[in-house]
């Protein structure tokens, strides 16, 4: 059974049974003679070096202190643990830059001291990722092979790694001793300073230790920071330096930080909860294991994912460490990229409590779909990311927040729970939120009516667009030599979003109103959202059932075709707005119609299943019989939509008028404008069937893809 030694508090590290012997072995030059000639003792350039006693590599001393502090074993118990036949020891440094120093301290210090005192002990093979044929290009394959070959005889083996996850699972499971370097604390740093500066006063260590910041703050310092402070020859200056280093690490956080992120909606509660949990951990009221692992923010560009991560860090009172896939990649070839990625994770650990923000995480790609020349590259970098995410998940005080535009492009292993427990969608802002963003950037002097008008023109655009519009308006105002005005904002809005011709706006409104009315008449419920704008329009319904029947599916087809039907009914002919890309109305309706027959087991194909997606659908419809059945369903659904709208033409025009006026309607607006009981549904009754079999739920979104 493995004897895992975790990171305990340092207990009399300088009185460890092997500390002095190991330190002697690490001495790097001989003692200066006592009989220095009198003429050389005079004060002069460099005279202090005449009286220097044996010195040690400061990093080596620091590493030795951290190593022995993590081993609360008795004298012989430690020898046996390391040198027993078949012993496998794993030393985790937590930092790849400490591997070489730790290997040196073990080989030239601790192990050498033990073998010097007990000459019968065998060699203990010390293996690191830098051993022999290890290289950045071949990576873990060579290290894994070397590690396994080291186990072919009964000699003790010691692995020095950043994290045990670098070793094969079978070696980790067989380890007889695991040691993690002890964190920095008051006693360890005081002893380090005493050794480096050869201070023999018995009371000095306690005086220096008492003058240091609390150990809970020192534990977040990295080795470079500690060594730079320890070098100060004046103790009080060294203490001041340590106080400066920890002075800005932790804050109480800002309770209002997330209020600055406009339009969070339901996501706010989840983010506030994780911030509260982090605060509770900081105060010692919550164990780290009870905090959710990772936050994945996703949504269209410009929805404030980066700003949200920064404000979350501010809310927690944590240091923000920002990185991105593109930033890591631009360092060079794969080895350099992985080194940059490693540094970001190491920085986050050193600055804990921290938020490590990884932007563009979908840039890593998916190992499952990787192909061609880049397949090996994608697999290697995704594997490295997974290793880092797993390693940082055990580090207290580091919350990983990632952002992407396309979560479906992410490798399934990256986004699974355990790595990212919270998955939060940030949507494009509503008209109300756009108004708030405009107000926050422009100031109180702009009339509310003007801001409302401009917000209406921005429906469908991002919060970043709204902020950019105000910057453009301010630039225009400066050129005109005046303060920002509503006119400047209107001019900037016209430049950003070309005005929609009245005819196109009315057509778009009729189109979306058609979706809404047919959906209500066919039992899909009141829409929760409807909008028109420069980027097109959409109507969104709540999902009514995860197990729709044939009747529900046919209603979905009719609803998808209702926008086109409304244009044809009122304007005499439809536009191309219902067609185009894979998420268009015609595409949705065609896939549903084909799926009824070929994927859902509800049509002429019986129980035979065929995949229906963008790749297979053209091949399926190349069969004349399949095409004929799909066309028949589409035609019947379109006729149903036209019949419903013809009998409710007044409601159609009223709703379209409201959309033209407001550009965006929320659920409350829709309930006031659409009364299901007032709709004429005689056309629905004429088309109703008794089908009750079930299938997979259809998309509940009707969207016009045309940029009207």
Secondary structure, DSSP 4 states (H G I P E B T S, - for coil): --EEE--PPP--GGGSTTHHHHHHHT--SPPPPS---GGGSSS-TTGGGGG------HHHHHHHHHHHHT----HHHHHHHHHSTT-EEEEE-SSGGGHHHHHHHIIIIIHHHHHHH-TTPPP-EEEETTSTT--TTTTHHHHHHHHHHTTSSSS-EEEEESSGGGS-HHHHHH-SEEEEPPPP-HHHHHHHHHHHTT---TTHHHHHHHHSPPHHHHTT--HHHHHHHHT-SSHHHHHHHHHHHHHTS-----TTGGGGSTT-TTHHHHHHHHHHHHHHHHTTSS-GGGS---EEEE-STTSSHHHHHHHHHHHHT-EEEEEEHHHHHTTSSHHHHHHHHHHHHHHHHHT-SEEEEEETGGGG--TTT--GGGHHHHHHHHHHHHHHHHHHTTSTTEEEEEEES-GGGS-HHHHSTTT--EEEE-PPPPHHHHHHHHHHHH-TTS-HHHHHHHHHHTTTS-HHHHHHHHHHHHHHHHHTTS---HHHHHHHHHHHSPPPPHHHHHHHHHHHHHHHHHHHHTT----SEEEEETTEEEEE-----SS-BHHHHHHHHHHHHHHHHHHHHHHSS--GGG-SSTTSHHHHHHHHHHHHHHTSS-STTTT-----STTTHHHHHTSHHHHHHHHHHHHHHHHHHHHHHHHTHHHHHHHHHHHHHHSEEEHHHHHHH--GGGS--HHHHHH------B-PPPP-EEEE-S--
